[in-house]
Amino acid sequence: MSGILWIILVGFVAGIIARFLSPGPNNPTGFILTTVLGIAGAFLATFIGQSIGHYSPNQGAGFITSTIGAIVVLFIWNRLVARRVISDPGSK
């Protein structure tokens, strides 16, 4: 149970840092979307790190690489909103 809470906490902090480092008018807002952004970044960083052999199969991404992954996910989010593939939750 504490492992899941740790993932959520690290994901939330990584999401906040990613939103701070990559500001934009169409960033996902709110606690849930920020946490999902960070967790998706951690999964992306873990997948890429394991694919290139940087992490072992039982090892996850660290805090810094999770933040970098969250920045990549945020960049993809911004591109999808710019191309109007997904709607901007901030404009109503």
Sequence and secondary structure as in RCSB ss.txt:
>XXXX:A:sequence
MSGILWIILVGFVAGIIARFLSPGPNNPTGFILTTVLGIAGAFLATFIGQSIGHYSPNQGAGFITSTIGAIVVLF
IWNRLVARRVISDPGSK
>XXXX:A:secstr
 HHHHHHHHHHHHHHHHHHHHS  TT   SHHHHHHHHHHHHHHHHHHHHHTTSS TT    HHHHHHHHHHHHH
HHHHHHHTTSS  TT  
